[in-house]
Amino acid sequence: MVKEVIALWQRGFNVLPILPNTKKPALDTWKELQHRRVTEKEIHSWWGAHPELGVAIITGAISGIVVVDEDVKRGGAEALKNLSLPPTLTVVTPSGGRHYYYKHPGGYVPNQTNILPGVDIRGDGGYVVAPPTTLANGGYVWLDQNTPIADFPKWLLELSPSSTTSENETWYEELLKGVAQGERDNAAIRLVGRWVRRGLSDEEILALLLVWNRRNKPPMGQHPGDPDEVEWAKTKIASARRMEEERKQAKPQAEELIEKLRQAEDHQAKIHLVQQLGVALQDLGELEREYYSELARKAGGFTKTALQKMLQQAATIKEPEPVPLDEPRRPYVLAAQDFYKGVFYYGMWLPTNPRAVTQDEYVFKLITSERTLLDPPKGVSPPQMNLVLRWSLDRATPYNVFEWLHGERTVDARELLDELTAVFDEFMWYPQKDTSLILALWVMNSYVFTCFDRTSYLALTGTKRSGKSRTLDILEKLCYNALATANVSTAGLARSVGTSQSTVLADETELMNSSIVAQGGVDDRLGLLLNSYQRGRLYVRAEGENYTPHGYDAYAPKAFATMNRLPDALVDRAIPIRVGRPPLGSKVGDLVLMEQEQRFQLLRNKLYFFGLTYAKRIVERVKEVLGILRDYGIVDRERDIWLVPATIAYEIGGMDLLKRVIDYNKACLQEKRGQEQSSYTVAVIWTCWKLLTKGGDDEDTQPIVPRGRDTPDGAAWYTSGTIREIVAEYMGLDPEQLSTERIGRELVATGIIDNTSDYTIRLWNKRHRGERAYLLTKERVTEAALRYEVDEVVQLFGGMEQ
């Protein structure tokens, strides 16, 4: 058997062992062979030791083939009879079916079932059983082993719409299912036109059209008076070819303009594109003009009357000429809060009459640091009104919007900081000194964060009823455009922040319940949170009936509260805030939000005054504060986290206040140090150290002695399952939540093993069938433990100097 498998392997096929008399892989982790070639050494190891194993070939790019699988029991032979598949290397299956081997066409070819009755495609990610494998009902045999492999007939994929349609071509998938009488001619023209544009020959299109016609209800040619099926199909192909030639003469291409129209958000941009389309359609036939006009109407969301008016005006519109800008410009500005060209502003909905109630009675304006009102930039969509009415609009409340515009009041930032600090001191108790000061600075940070390209998060942790939710309640009343949520979705978070620059306050945040995050990975929601601490990293989401892509910048301050563990990468971007129950006898105020509403409203009003007054001054302090932070060793990620609150502290309180912030930072580093010691990476390193220095606790965690492998001094072989059990125990997780493949990647990434056969083997004995084992050496494990500062090892060796 080894000789036959080697022959397949030498032909370029990636081989896979299968269990005797079955079609099932003998490897639990065979999917990794979709991405790497089997070695000759592995072939001798597998089939040499177990000649009873069958052999399969992994299809797709790894072997350079795509296989058309004809199942005679499901009518495959009949379905392929009239399609004239190119002659190629073929295998006869035990049931009398055929496997037709074709060259992989490039790109991604998915596995597809029932593209025709009894016809499947095995592409990337699949496999087929190969000769000389035998099953209970017979063996797999080459029809002619010397037949060359032909090019794959890509038109076959057209019969399976899921592999060829985009989200903007759902019409194609619907038409392929077949249509009713009266719709067959128009549907045929649309289908053939698509196949023509995809480069199919007339012979290929004819075969496809005949197969499709059988799905119609009824098929063309079955009723008296119907034209001959073949002649009808040829007529449609000729018509589609002629229409395609006419389409190519339209400049610019109608499809390109309609695609731009589908993606356009601004109404004026849509009108301009329709006018361009009108010019492009002038030289086309009536049928083509009607076809593209209908596509344009749907893409732009127009009525037929409105579309016709815009098309009629197309001939009189002059195309604008592009000109260079007079100065550098940012790609976009934010609506609710931003700092642009030295001017800071807040976007606000302002009433147009004293008794305004509905949104029609409000107008969106920018209130600037120069005490002026401006219209928002063209194309900038205002946020929802209910998200930005937190600054008083009435004359009765001090520090209202109009007092700012009329220059009637000013605010002292240091006094405001003391007032904010007093709120947290009155209603909260925190075990760490100056926590109330840091929270007050973070509140002020939320009113000027758009002056910077990075912001900081808060990570509130503590036991049940320790005050996390109460802290969030206070933050919700004070922070800029605060958005409180218990379990925000990824899309909802991106959309809310992207339109209103909301400060996000997430209570009972449970990110670790994702299996991806539990293993140290990043899922969609965590990925958004990690990226959005930096400005300009858009979250793109397809929305609406036409799946138009929209980009949202979720950059904003965010606070997370949880009783459990937060992901390491998120904590690394956050200021850790420990919350605890106050000692017996401590006086903590009874917070009733309704009673404090007037106080909180006044503080919010002052915070708006603070932002507009101090934003430019704070920006001018950045360079000086960066130098001070570097002098104190606060660099890289820690500098990004603390830059805004540190700059605010320095501007309003000088070096004395900044020094208190720096001291708090040092205490925070100790908190993060403790979190790092429970990270996934550290857990793997510590486990390896424990196994090599202290041994396993029971028989199941002892090292193994693999057959035919030497074990160096100071080293031992351990199975991935053993390592997983101890890592899970270290992290307090169920072992089933952890992936052994992830453990292998951590061992390579930390340098404990090399990704070679000298450091890793797959076991074939009865107890560990198919499981991987790793060679752990004390020298490498110790070096990794010192680099990642695993406490127990650092204490033993005294640091990296040793």
Summary of the structure (lengths in Angstrom):
residues: 802
radius of gyration: 34.2
end to end distance: 54.0
largest distance: 98.0
contacts: 2444
relative contact order: 0.06
helix: 45%
strand: 15%
